Amino acid sequence: MDRIWQWTWDRYVIAGTIGGGGKLEFTLIGDTVNVAARVEQLTKTTGDAILLTQQCVDSIASRPPGLIDRGFHVLKGKSAAVQVFGLR
């Protein structure tokens, strides 16, 4: 059961308003959000305005022209390196 939960949790985002006492904030929680934040930080290293993960590229019906393989990068909080691509 834990394995199924992990698989499901990795692909979903919890979105909602949290807080109380007159102070409410909208937030997103989940592994997807964390990976997106880490990949966004990689743009400073690679110099690309847009980076896509291999998982994102695989989910697109046809591979976009102008993808540049930026290799595998270790992201904080992830045990396996993630392959990223720049987009021209």
Sequence and secondary structure as in RCSB ss.txt:
>XXXX:A:sequence
MDRIWQWTWDRYVIAGTIGGGGKLEFTLIGDTVNVAARVEQLTKTTGDAILLTQQCVDSIASRPPGLIDRGFHVL
KGKSAAVQVFGLR
>XXXX:A:secstr
 HHHHHHHHTT  EEEEEEETTEEEEEEESHHHHHHHHHHHHHHHH  S EEEHHHHHHSSS  TTEEEEEEE  
TT SS EEEEEE 
